[in-house]
Amino acid sequence: MKSNDFDGMSCPIAQVTSALNDRWGVLIMRDLLLGLRRYDELKKSTNITHATLSDRLKVLEKNGLIQKKMYQTKPERYEYLPTEKGQAFGLIILMMLQLGNKLDEQEHKQPQLIAVEKDTHEPIALTIINTNSQKIVALDQISIIAGEAADEKTLWRLEQAKKHQVITI
């Protein structure tokens, strides 16, 4: 079970982290987004214990990231499919893949997975764009500011970061 469910914490990052539950949730979503569907496939891919896999699948389903669909009746067997909400988590998985490949490259390792465009098989990269100008924004040019719904804790975090002049990604 997860150590902290972040209930009541007003933070979009905590919300996403809570939905994934823990590191196993991330790896299960990775596999489901790659196309694995069945319990035995997920078990083999992650080498996770049966109890942990069963628990994480229940949590991901409860959080609306996956749906369970029966594919066999005797005995009952299910496959697990990402929901629309679960598919949106693909962006996080892609960013982790991109960062992991960059870290491997720095250590002179070849990538294990590469994100490519389906039709051309040409590599893709997630980039950050200015929503108004559509221009690419460098990481060192990004700041995080308070949104309209920012609570006291969020404002405090930003104020602390400002003191240390650290509000970048």
N, C-alpha and C positions, 0 to 999 in steps of 0.2 A: 504494500500500500504506500501511497505517497506520503512524504513527511510533512508537507504543508500544502493545504488546498487553496490558499490565498483568498478565501471567502472574505468579502467585504473590502478587499484592497482595490482601490480605484486606480488602475494602471493597465493600459492596453498590453503591455509586455507581460505582466502577471496573468492577465486573462488568457493570453495565448499559451503561456507556460502551463497554466492550470489545465487547459483543455487537452494538451498533449500528455499531461500527468507526470512524466519523467523521461529519462533517457530511453527506456524501452518503448515508450509511446512514440518517440521520434523515429526509432528504427522500424517499428511496426508500420507507421505511416509511410516511411521511405519505401518499404516493400510493397505495401498496398498501392502506392502511387506508381511504382514500377510495373505493377500488374499481377503480383502474387495475390491469390484470393483465398486459399484454403489453409486451414489450421496447420496441417502437416508441413505445408510450404513455409509458413511463417516460423514454425518451430525449427525447421532445418536451417533456414536462412539466418536466424538470430542466435540459435543454440540456447534459447531462453528456457527456463523450467516450465513445465505444464501449468503449475499453479500461477506463476507470474504472467504467462501469456494469456491464460484464461481471464485473470483479473484485469489486465491492461485492455483486452478486447472489450470487456464489459464497460470499463471507464470510457474508452473512446466512443463506444456506442451511446452511452449515457450523455456524453458531451456533444453528441450530434455529428461526430466526424466520420463515423462509419455506420453502415446498416448491415444487418445479418440477413442472409437469404438462404433458405433451405434448397439444397440441390439434390438431396437423396433422402428417402423416407425410412428405409430399413437397412441399417440403422440410420437414425437422423444425422445428417451431415450438413454443415453450413459453409457458405463462403462469405467473405467479408468484403464489402465494397465501399469505397470512399463516397461520402455524400458530397453535395455541392460545397458545403462548408469544409469538408475534409479535403476536397480538391484545391481549395484556396490555400491550404497549408503547403501545397506544392511549391509556392514561392519561397517559403522558409527552407524547404528541403533543397531547392535549387541554389539558394544563397549559400547554404552549408556546403553543398557540393563544390560550388565555385571557390569558396574560401579554402576548403580542404585541398583542392587541386593547386591553389596558389601556394599553400604551405608546403605541399609535396614538391612543387617546382623549386621552391627555395632550398629544399634539401636534395635537389637533383634526382627526385623520384618521378617515375612515369605515372600518369593518372590511371586509376582503376575504372572510373566512370567519367564520361564526357557528355555534357548536354549539347544536343544538336537539333537543328531544325528538321522536322520529320521528312519533308520532301527532298531536301538537298543534302542532308546529313552534314551540313556545315556547322561548325561550332557556334554556339550562342553564348552571350554573357548578359547577366542582369546588370543594368545600369540605372543610375538615378537621374531623373530629368526634372527640370523646372516645369511645373504644371502649366504655367502661363506661356513661357517662351519655347518650351520643348527642347531646350538646350541641355546637354549633359552637365551634371554638377559633380565636381570632384569631392571626394570624401572630406578633405580638409576644409571645404567650403560649406559644410552642413552644420547647422545649429538646431537645437531643440528648444522650442519656446512653449509657453503655456497655451493650451487651448481654452475655449470658452467654458468647458466643464471641469477645468483643473481644480482640484480640491486643495485644502491646506497643506497636506503632506507633499503633493506634487509641487506646489509653489515653494515649499521649503527646500525640496531637493534642488530645484532650479536655482534658488538663491544661494545655496551652499556651493553649487557648481560654479556659479558666477564669481564667488569669492576666490575660488581657485582657478578661475578663468578656464574652466573645462566644461564646455557644453558642445562637444563634438562627437561624432560617431567615428 
